[in-house]
Amino acid sequence: MKKYLSLLMLAIVMMCSSCTKQEVYEVEALKTITIYINSQTLDTVVHSAKTRSALITDPKSVENTVNSLTIAIFKSDGTVKTIKEFSAPGNSVTMRVANLTTTDKVICVANAKPNTFTTVKTLDEFNNKEVSLDDALTINTVDIVANNLIMYGTGPITGPTTGSVDAYTANVDMYHLNSKVSINALTLSIPSNATFTLKEVYMINVPASFKFSYDNPFVANSYEHGSLYYSIPNQTQRLYLGYSNNTVNKLFFYCSPNNSVKYTRIVICGSYDIDGYGPIQPKDTYYPIIVDKNMLSNKNYGMNITIKGIGVDSPTDELNYSNLTVTMNINSFDTISKDVVFD
């Protein structure tokens, strides 16, 4: 009997001890949030000259298309609260989120591949996810899908709205993560006895990928080029980064932002004959133009180029800018314009 009582007392003590370790569960209070999506046009940066050919097929009307949307909400400490994907969203999306507060952060990404962010646990992991330029632009490494460009945005959470205890809102401005380069005009102002025949226009030193971050999208692990005829050492050819013809009628390229010292360049390549039909044979010449030493997302670098003299022997050579006139106005893409004159 004493042995039984002792065992009973031991059991009671153990039960009381376990009761002091209370399990705390967070009660899920579902809140409603409506997220309004505002697509921003690309800022324009301009570089200028007399027109030889103008842009013909620039698909500006479809650049802001949102085919799918990933919405991620993070707690104030940067850990993920929820990530949801929506196909064919409208200008706003309404969703239910557990324990939503105004200190949480909303991130929206348009047109990313499904399940891109499935394993993400923190905001830093989200922003450090990379997308290849191929996946961002094309379905076959050749044809640009301009109505599926990747966009990114974030915005504060406000609410609850008047008359509601759980209806929150967020206004999110979406910006393209790609950069864009456009040649608005290519003009010849060479001596009357010389000739220049354009062969191709293409990009070099284009980063092969970028991150899902508007503030820090830069990745500088590998590079790509768009030349059809010239192999660039240690760079992968991507035909959507170039155009070959004796006229200039595809004068825009989507590329990755770049802040590395391997500056992104646009190359004008052609055959230059200093005496026309005289005894001196024509030679291929190149004009590798630095677009910008710090190429930013959502910028359209629009260039007007005037060729007045012979260039260099290779697209990787340094161009002598003493014979070059450049004017640049940055305004969103954003459009960036530049005047380029080669004497």
Secondary structure as the mmCIF struct_conf table of DSSP 4:
data_model
#
loop_
_struct_conf.conf_type_id
_struct_conf.id
_struct_conf.beg_label_comp_id
_struct_conf.beg_label_asym_id
_struct_conf.beg_label_seq_id
_struct_conf.end_label_comp_id
_struct_conf.end_label_asym_id
_struct_conf.end_label_seq_id
HELX_RH_AL_P HELX_RH_AL_P1 LYS A 2 CYS A 19
TURN_TY1_P TURN_TY1_P1 THR A 20 THR A 20
BEND BEND1 LYS A 21 LYS A 21
STRN STRN1 LEU A 30 SER A 39
HELX_LH_PP_P HELX_LH_PP_P1 GLN A 40 LEU A 42
STRN STRN2 ASP A 43 HIS A 47
BEND BEND2 ARG A 52 SER A 53
HELX_RH_3T_P HELX_RH_3T_P1 LYS A 60 VAL A 62
TURN_TY1_P TURN_TY1_P2 GLU A 63 ASN A 64
BEND BEND3 ASN A 67 ASN A 67
STRN STRN3 SER A 68 PHE A 74
TURN_TY1_P TURN_TY1_P3 SER A 76 ASP A 77
BEND BEND4 GLY A 78 GLY A 78
STRN STRN4 THR A 79 THR A 79
STRN STRN5 VAL A 80 SER A 87
BEND BEND5 ALA A 88 ALA A 88
BEND BEND6 ASN A 91 ASN A 91
STRN STRN6 SER A 92 ALA A 98
TURN_TY1_P TURN_TY1_P4 ASN A 99 ASN A 99
TURN_TY1_P TURN_TY1_P5 THR A 102 THR A 103
BEND BEND7 ASP A 104 ASP A 104
STRN STRN7 LYS A 105 ALA A 110
BEND BEND8 ASN A 111 ASN A 111
HELX_LH_PP_P HELX_LH_PP_P2 ALA A 112 LYS A 113
TURN_TY1_P TURN_TY1_P6 PRO A 114 THR A 119
STRN STRN8 THR A 122 THR A 122
HELX_RH_AL_P HELX_RH_AL_P2 LEU A 123 ASN A 128
STRN STRN9 GLU A 130 SER A 132
HELX_RH_AL_P HELX_RH_AL_P3 LEU A 133 LEU A 137
STRN STRN10 THR A 138 THR A 138
BEND BEND9 ILE A 139 ASP A 143
STRN STRN11 ILE A 144 ILE A 144
HELX_RH_3T_P HELX_RH_3T_P2 ALA A 146 ASN A 148
STRN STRN12 MET A 151 GLY A 155
STRN STRN13 ILE A 157 THR A 158
HELX_LH_PP_P HELX_LH_PP_P3 PRO A 160 THR A 161
TURN_TY1_P TURN_TY1_P7 THR A 162 GLY A 163
BEND BEND10 VAL A 165 ASP A 166
STRN STRN14 ALA A 167 HIS A 176
BEND BEND11 LEU A 177 ASN A 178
STRN STRN15 SER A 179 LEU A 188
TURN_TY1_P TURN_TY1_P8 SER A 192 ASN A 193
STRN STRN16 THR A 195 ILE A 204
BEND BEND12 ASN A 205 ASN A 205
STRN STRN17 VAL A 206 PRO A 207
BEND BEND13 ALA A 208 ALA A 208
STRN STRN18 SER A 209 LYS A 211
BEND BEND14 PHE A 212 PHE A 212
BEND BEND15 TYR A 214 ASN A 216
BEND BEND16 ASN A 221 ASN A 221
STRN STRN19 TYR A 223 HIS A 225
BEND BEND17 LEU A 228 TYR A 229
HELX_LH_PP_P HELX_LH_PP_P4 SER A 231 ILE A 232
TURN_TY1_P TURN_TY1_P9 PRO A 233 ASN A 234
STRN STRN20 GLN A 235 GLN A 237
HELX_RH_3T_P HELX_RH_3T_P3 LEU A 239 LEU A 241
STRN STRN21 GLY A 242 SER A 244
BEND BEND18 ASN A 246 THR A 247
STRN STRN22 PHE A 252 CYS A 255
STRN STRN23 ASN A 258 ASN A 258
BEND BEND19 SER A 260 LYS A 262
STRN STRN24 ARG A 265 ASP A 273
TURN_TY1_P TURN_TY1_P10 ILE A 274 TYR A 277
BEND BEND20 GLY A 278 ILE A 280
HELX_LH_PP_P HELX_LH_PP_P5 GLN A 281 PRO A 282
STRN STRN25 LYS A 283 ILE A 290
BEND BEND21 LYS A 293 ASN A 294
STRN STRN26 MET A 295 MET A 295
TURN_TY1_P TURN_TY1_P11 SER A 297 ASN A 298
STRN STRN27 LYS A 299 ILE A 307
BEND BEND22 GLY A 309 GLY A 309
STRN STRN28 VAL A 312 VAL A 312
BEND BEND23 ASP A 313 SER A 314
TURN_TY1_P TURN_TY1_P12 PRO A 315 THR A 316
BEND BEND24 ASP A 317 ASP A 317
HELX_LH_PP_P HELX_LH_PP_P6 GLU A 318 LEU A 319
HELX_RH_3T_P HELX_RH_3T_P4 TYR A 321 ASN A 323
STRN STRN29 LEU A 324 THR A 325
STRN STRN30 MET A 328 MET A 328
STRN STRN31 ASN A 329 ILE A 330
STRN STRN32 ASP A 334 PHE A 342
#
